[in-house]
Amino acid sequence: IIHAFGSNDSHLGMTPPTELERVTALHEQGVQRLNDFMQTVQSSHACPTPIVVHLDDYFGGHQQGSLIGDFTFRMVLKEVAGWYHNMAVSSAQVVGELVYPNTLEETSFSPKWRLRKGEYNEDVHFGYKGHVAIMWSFVYSALETMVDFCNLEDLQRRTELKHEQYAESRNGTTNIMSSVHELLQVNPPPLDYELRLDTVSNLWKEEKWRQEQHCKTVSKSPPCVMAWVAGPEGRTSDINSLSRYLKPFLTSRNGWEYERDMSHGWSRKLGIVAKNTNATLQFEFHSTTLPTKTLTVQSLKSYGEKWERSEALITITKRSPSENTTTTNGELGWSQVMQQRISGIHNSTSSITYTTELEFPVAVEVGSDIRVVVELVGGSTFKITGMMLCSR
């Protein structure tokens, strides 16, 4: 998992009065956000936990342009990554010496700067050279990590051999490092301000036991009935491939159209879009093979007159093999699981994809039919860029 803290998400939204208080608040919020992300990764219950890379590519946004703000966030990034045994890469730090001596004129690796009310303000978006720098920084770091890993593996084998020889010479003395090494193979307890030196060891051992018990029973089969994220890569990379993937599940598409917006660059903002009032999108999944617990929706939030009052209503219903009830619309066997509204507008002059997770009150049992209806109930448009119907 590459956790790229995108430019539009880099404003942590606090304005304490003094520089010291701003830096302290930035540290606290940075730890919280990164820790919350790692807890989300761990809550996916993957066995083993995925490799996670935290990527920083940002100049000038933290602390309204303060360099201490940028440095503080990078320090937090490394602290949290180190605790969870993740990898941290900062392409902004890599090219920093090319940018800082000439910030106002340098535009190859950093954003253009705008003059507002006599002062320079940062523009968070940089050009393609900056993106190439991100790629090479990541590739170099990944290769360096692989080399270090291989060297450490070799060192560990030679060290273990010496410990075994030492244990034999001491009539079987236990190698204390082996038990420590076992603990380091599991996810550590959450890194928050409540974690203390006198409790961390027991919490770590409890986490090891919990993960071992879970991984003994976890299913190796795919966890989702449906999963797609529209984008320039993968199996839903264009309108045709997205249409083909959704065809088995899509039973009604009234007022919704597939769209690829090239005005936003190569990423193309591919998705499925409501084009008129009361537009309705309906998916059905029959005889599911998983106990279904969540629906995750990725949708666009934007600004301006076009997106005014934009809102979608998502309704999830089920029909289990044992049900014999009639819903309000007269269909036999269908009963409501939950409903949720999602807004398509936000207080920002940018278009950003947000993730909304709907957790069912009770898991839908195996063998049931599931229906997901998305209805435009506010404004004149709404855009979905990804959906996942899953067992966890």
C-alpha positions as CSV (number, residue, x, y, z in Angstrom):
1,I,0.0,0.0,0.0
2,I,1.4,3.4,-1.0
3,H,0.0,6.0,1.4
4,A,0.6,9.2,-0.5
5,F,-0.4,12.2,1.6
6,G,-1.7,14.2,-1.4
7,S,-1.3,18.0,-1.8
8,N,-5.0,18.8,-1.4
9,D,-5.1,16.8,1.9
10,S,-2.0,18.3,3.4
11,H,-3.7,21.2,5.2
12,L,-4.3,19.9,8.7
13,G,-6.8,22.7,9.4
14,M,-5.5,24.3,12.6
15,T,-4.5,27.9,13.2
16,P,-3.0,28.2,16.8
17,P,-1.7,31.7,17.6
18,T,2.0,31.0,18.0
19,E,4.6,29.2,15.8
20,L,5.5,26.8,18.7
21,E,1.8,25.9,19.3
22,R,1.3,25.4,15.5
23,V,4.2,23.0,15.3
24,T,3.0,21.1,18.4
25,A,-0.5,20.8,17.0
26,L,0.9,19.7,13.7
27,H,2.9,16.9,15.4
28,E,-0.2,15.7,17.3
29,Q,-2.5,15.8,14.3
30,G,0.2,14.2,12.1
31,V,0.6,11.3,14.6
32,Q,-3.1,10.9,14.8
33,R,-3.8,10.8,11.1
34,L,-0.9,8.4,10.3
35,N,-1.8,6.2,13.2
36,D,-5.5,6.1,12.2
37,F,-4.4,5.1,8.7
38,M,-2.3,2.2,10.0
39,Q,-5.2,1.1,12.3
40,T,-7.4,1.0,9.2
41,V,-4.8,-1.1,7.4
42,Q,-4.6,-3.5,10.3
43,S,-8.4,-3.7,10.7
44,S,-8.5,-5.2,7.1
45,H,-7.2,-8.4,8.9
46,A,-4.9,-9.3,6.0
47,C,-2.5,-12.2,6.8
48,P,0.2,-11.2,6.7
49,T,-0.2,-7.4,6.9
50,P,0.6,-5.6,3.6
51,I,3.8,-3.7,3.1
52,V,3.0,0.0,3.6
53,V,5.0,2.9,2.2
54,H,4.3,6.4,3.4
55,L,5.1,9.0,0.7
56,D,5.6,12.7,1.2
57,D,5.8,15.0,-1.8
58,Y,4.8,18.3,-0.4
59,F,6.4,21.8,-0.2
60,G,5.2,24.7,1.8
61,G,1.7,23.8,2.9
62,H,2.2,22.9,6.6
63,Q,2.1,25.9,8.9
64,Q,1.2,28.3,6.0
65,G,4.6,28.0,4.4
66,S,6.7,27.4,7.5
67,L,9.7,25.2,6.8
68,I,9.6,23.9,10.4
69,G,6.1,22.7,9.6
70,D,7.3,20.7,6.7
71,F,10.2,19.3,8.6
72,T,7.9,18.4,11.6
73,F,5.6,16.5,9.4
74,R,8.5,14.5,7.8
75,M,9.8,13.7,11.3
76,V,6.3,12.5,12.3
77,L,6.2,10.4,9.1
78,K,9.4,8.7,9.9
79,E,8.5,8.1,13.6
80,V,5.2,6.4,12.7
81,A,6.7,4.5,9.8
82,G,9.5,3.2,12.1
83,W,7.0,2.1,14.8
84,Y,4.9,0.0,12.4
85,H,8.0,-1.3,10.4
86,N,6.9,0.7,7.3
87,M,8.9,2.4,4.7
88,A,8.9,6.2,4.5
89,V,9.9,8.2,1.4
90,S,10.1,12.0,1.0
91,S,10.7,13.1,-2.5
92,A,10.3,16.7,-1.3
93,Q,13.3,16.2,1.0
94,V,15.3,14.7,-2.0
95,V,14.9,17.8,-4.1
96,G,14.8,20.2,-1.3
97,E,18.3,21.5,-1.9
98,L,17.4,22.4,-5.4
99,V,14.3,24.2,-4.3
100,Y,15.0,26.1,-1.1
101,P,17.9,28.4,-2.4
102,N,15.6,29.8,-5.1
103,T,12.0,29.1,-4.2
104,L,10.2,31.8,-6.1
105,E,11.8,31.0,-9.5
106,E,12.2,27.2,-9.2
107,T,9.2,25.5,-10.8
108,S,10.7,22.2,-12.1
109,F,10.2,20.2,-8.9
110,S,8.0,22.5,-6.8
111,P,4.8,24.5,-7.3
112,K,4.6,27.9,-8.8
113,W,4.2,30.6,-6.2
114,R,1.4,33.2,-6.5
115,L,1.5,36.8,-5.4
116,R,-1.5,37.7,-3.2
117,K,-1.8,41.0,-1.4
118,G,1.9,41.6,-1.8
119,E,2.9,38.3,-0.3
120,Y,3.8,35.0,-1.9
121,N,1.5,32.0,-1.2
122,E,2.1,28.4,-2.1
123,D,0.3,26.7,-5.0
124,V,0.2,23.1,-4.0
125,H,0.3,21.7,-7.5
126,F,3.6,21.2,-9.3
127,G,4.4,20.0,-12.9
128,Y,5.4,16.7,-14.5
129,K,9.1,17.1,-13.4
130,G,8.1,17.0,-9.8
131,H,6.1,13.9,-10.4
132,V,9.0,12.2,-12.2
133,A,11.1,13.1,-9.1
134,I,8.5,11.3,-6.9
135,M,8.8,8.2,-9.1
136,W,12.6,8.1,-9.0
137,S,12.7,8.8,-5.3
138,F,10.4,5.9,-4.7
139,V,12.2,3.5,-7.0
140,Y,15.6,4.3,-5.5
141,S,14.2,3.9,-1.9
142,A,12.5,0.5,-2.8
143,L,15.8,-0.9,-4.3
144,E,17.8,0.4,-1.4
145,T,15.4,-1.3,1.0
146,M,15.7,-4.6,-0.9
147,V,19.5,-4.5,-0.7
148,D,19.4,-3.6,3.0
149,F,16.9,-6.4,3.6
150,C,19.1,-9.0,1.9
151,N,22.2,-7.8,3.9
152,L,20.2,-8.0,7.2
153,E,18.9,-11.5,6.3
154,D,22.5,-12.7,5.8
155,L,23.6,-11.0,9.0
156,Q,20.7,-12.6,10.9
157,R,21.6,-16.1,9.7
158,R,25.2,-15.7,10.8
159,T,24.1,-14.2,14.1
160,E,21.7,-17.1,14.8
161,L,24.4,-19.6,14.0
162,K,26.7,-18.0,16.6
163,H,23.8,-18.0,19.2
164,E,23.2,-21.7,18.6
165,Q,26.9,-22.4,19.0
166,Y,27.0,-20.3,22.2
167,A,23.9,-22.0,23.6
168,E,25.5,-25.4,23.0
169,S,28.6,-24.3,24.9
170,R,26.4,-23.1,27.7
171,N,24.4,-26.4,27.9
172,G,21.4,-25.1,26.0
173,T,21.1,-21.5,27.3
174,T,17.9,-20.0,25.7
175,N,18.5,-17.4,23.0
176,I,16.5,-14.4,24.3
177,M,16.7,-12.7,20.9
178,S,14.6,-15.4,19.2
179,S,11.5,-14.4,21.3
180,V,12.1,-10.8,20.6
181,H,12.4,-11.5,16.9
182,E,9.0,-13.3,17.0
183,L,7.3,-10.3,18.6
184,L,8.8,-8.0,15.9
185,Q,7.0,-10.1,13.2
186,V,3.6,-8.9,14.3
187,N,1.8,-5.6,14.2
188,P,2.7,-3.4,17.2
189,P,0.0,-1.9,19.4
190,P,-1.4,1.5,18.3
191,L,1.0,4.4,18.6
192,D,-0.9,7.0,20.5
193,Y,-0.4,9.3,23.4
194,E,-1.8,6.7,25.9
195,L,0.9,4.2,25.1
196,R,3.3,3.9,28.0
197,L,6.6,2.2,28.8
198,D,5.0,0.1,31.6
199,T,2.2,-1.2,29.3
200,V,3.7,-1.5,25.9
201,S,5.2,-5.0,26.4
202,N,1.9,-6.6,27.5
203,L,0.0,-4.9,24.8
204,W,2.5,-6.1,22.2
205,K,2.1,-9.7,23.4
206,E,-1.7,-9.4,23.4
207,E,-1.5,-8.2,19.8
208,K,0.7,-11.1,18.9
209,W,-1.8,-13.6,20.4
210,R,-4.8,-11.9,18.7
211,Q,-3.2,-11.9,15.3
212,E,-2.1,-15.5,15.6
213,Q,-5.7,-16.6,16.5
214,H,-7.2,-14.6,13.6
215,C,-4.7,-15.8,11.0
216,K,-5.5,-19.4,11.9
217,T,-9.1,-18.9,10.8
218,V,-8.9,-16.2,8.1
219,S,-10.2,-17.2,4.7
220,K,-7.8,-17.1,1.8
221,S,-10.6,-16.4,-0.7
222,P,-11.2,-12.9,-2.1
223,P,-13.0,-10.8,0.6
224,C,-15.3,-8.8,-1.8
225,V,-18.4,-9.6,-3.9
226,M,-17.6,-6.6,-6.1
227,A,-14.5,-4.3,-6.0
228,W,-13.5,-1.6,-8.5
229,V,-11.7,1.7,-8.5
230,A,-11.7,3.7,-11.7
231,G,-8.4,5.0,-12.9
232,P,-5.7,5.1,-15.6
233,E,-4.4,1.6,-14.6
234,G,-6.0,-1.7,-13.7
235,R,-9.0,-3.6,-15.0
236,T,-11.3,-0.5,-15.0
237,S,-8.9,1.9,-16.8
238,D,-11.3,3.3,-19.4
239,I,-15.1,3.5,-20.1
240,N,-15.3,0.2,-21.9
241,S,-13.5,-1.8,-19.3
242,L,-15.5,-0.2,-16.5
243,S,-18.8,-0.9,-18.3
244,R,-17.7,-4.6,-18.9
245,Y,-16.8,-5.1,-15.2
246,L,-20.1,-3.6,-13.9
247,K,-22.4,-5.3,-16.5
248,P,-23.0,-8.6,-14.4
249,F,-24.2,-6.5,-11.4
250,L,-25.8,-3.5,-13.0
251,T,-29.6,-4.0,-13.4
252,S,-30.7,-0.4,-13.9
253,R,-28.9,2.8,-15.0
254,N,-31.5,5.5,-15.3
255,G,-29.9,9.0,-15.8
256,W,-26.3,7.8,-15.1
257,E,-23.5,7.8,-17.7
258,Y,-19.9,6.7,-17.8
259,E,-17.6,9.6,-18.0
260,R,-13.9,10.3,-18.5
261,D,-12.9,13.9,-17.9
262,M,-9.6,14.7,-19.5
263,S,-9.6,18.3,-18.2
264,H,-8.1,17.0,-15.0
265,G,-5.0,15.4,-16.7
266,W,-3.9,11.9,-17.3
267,S,-5.8,10.5,-14.3
268,R,-8.9,11.3,-16.3
269,K,-11.4,11.3,-13.3
270,L,-13.0,8.2,-14.8
271,G,-16.3,7.2,-13.1
272,I,-20.1,6.9,-13.4
273,V,-22.0,10.2,-13.2
274,A,-25.6,11.2,-12.5
275,K,-26.7,13.6,-15.2
276,N,-30.2,14.6,-14.1
277,T,-32.5,14.9,-11.1
278,N,-33.7,11.6,-9.6
279,A,-31.2,9.6,-11.6
280,T,-31.1,6.0,-10.3
281,L,-28.4,3.4,-10.3
282,Q,-29.2,-0.2,-9.2
283,F,-26.8,-3.1,-8.5
284,E,-27.9,-6.7,-7.6
285,F,-25.8,-9.6,-6.3
286,H,-27.4,-13.0,-6.2
287,S,-26.6,-15.9,-3.9
288,T,-23.6,-14.3,-2.3
289,T,-20.8,-16.6,-1.2
290,L,-19.5,-14.4,1.6
291,P,-21.1,-12.9,4.8
292,T,-21.3,-9.3,3.5
293,K,-20.6,-6.6,6.1
294,T,-19.5,-3.3,4.3
295,L,-20.1,-1.2,1.3
296,T,-17.3,1.3,0.5
297,V,-18.0,4.1,-1.9
298,Q,-15.5,6.4,-3.5
299,S,-17.1,9.6,-4.8
300,L,-16.1,13.0,-6.0
301,K,-16.7,16.2,-4.1
302,S,-16.3,19.5,-6.0
303,Y,-17.4,23.1,-5.9
304,G,-19.3,25.7,-8.0
305,E,-22.8,26.1,-9.4
306,K,-22.7,22.7,-11.1
307,W,-22.2,20.9,-7.8
308,E,-24.6,23.0,-5.7
309,R,-26.6,20.8,-3.3
310,S,-25.2,17.6,-4.9
311,E,-26.3,14.6,-2.8
312,A,-26.8,10.9,-3.3
313,L,-28.9,8.5,-1.2
314,I,-27.6,4.9,-1.0
315,T,-30.1,2.2,0.0
316,I,-29.0,-1.3,0.7
317,T,-31.6,-4.1,0.8
318,K,-31.3,-7.9,1.1
319,R,-33.3,-11.0,0.4
320,S,-32.0,-14.0,2.4
321,P,-33.0,-17.6,1.7
322,S,-35.1,-17.8,4.8
323,E,-37.0,-14.5,4.4
324,N,-40.6,-14.4,3.4
325,T,-41.5,-10.8,3.9
326,T,-43.0,-8.1,1.7
327,T,-41.4,-4.6,1.6
328,T,-43.2,-1.3,1.2
329,N,-42.8,-1.4,-2.6
330,G,-44.5,-4.8,-2.8
331,E,-41.4,-6.9,-3.7
332,L,-41.4,-10.3,-2.0
333,G,-38.6,-11.0,0.4
334,W,-36.6,-7.8,0.3
335,S,-35.9,-6.0,3.5
336,Q,-33.8,-2.9,4.2
337,V,-30.3,-3.2,5.6
338,M,-29.4,0.5,5.8
339,Q,-29.5,3.9,4.1
340,Q,-26.9,6.7,3.9
341,R,-26.7,10.1,2.2
342,I,-23.4,11.3,0.7
343,S,-22.7,14.9,-0.3
344,G,-21.0,15.8,-3.6
345,I,-20.0,19.3,-2.6
346,H,-17.4,20.6,-0.1
347,N,-16.0,24.0,1.0
348,S,-12.9,23.9,-1.1
349,T,-12.0,25.1,-4.6
350,S,-10.7,21.7,-5.6
351,S,-12.2,18.3,-6.8
352,I,-11.2,15.5,-4.4
353,T,-12.2,11.9,-4.1
354,Y,-13.6,10.9,-0.7
355,T,-14.2,7.5,0.7
356,T,-17.4,6.6,2.6
357,E,-17.6,3.2,4.4
358,L,-21.1,1.9,5.2
359,E,-20.9,-0.8,7.9
360,F,-24.0,-2.9,8.0
361,P,-25.7,-3.3,11.5
362,V,-25.7,-7.1,10.9
363,A,-23.8,-9.0,8.3
364,V,-25.8,-10.3,5.4
365,E,-25.7,-14.1,5.5
366,V,-24.2,-16.3,2.8
367,G,-26.6,-17.2,0.0
368,S,-28.5,-14.0,0.2
369,D,-29.3,-11.6,-2.6
370,I,-28.2,-8.0,-2.1
371,R,-29.5,-4.9,-3.9
372,V,-27.7,-1.5,-3.8
373,V,-29.6,1.6,-5.1
374,V,-27.9,5.0,-5.6
375,E,-30.3,7.8,-6.2
376,L,-29.6,11.5,-6.9
377,V,-31.7,13.3,-4.3
378,G,-30.0,16.8,-4.4
379,G,-28.5,19.0,-7.1
380,S,-28.0,18.0,-10.7
381,T,-24.9,15.7,-10.6
382,F,-23.0,13.2,-8.5
383,K,-19.9,11.1,-9.4
384,I,-18.8,7.7,-8.2
385,T,-15.2,6.6,-8.9
386,G,-15.2,3.3,-7.0
387,M,-17.2,0.7,-5.0
388,M,-16.5,-2.3,-2.9
389,L,-19.0,-4.7,-1.4
390,C,-17.0,-6.9,1.1
391,S,-17.0,-9.3,4.0
392,R,-14.8,-7.1,6.1
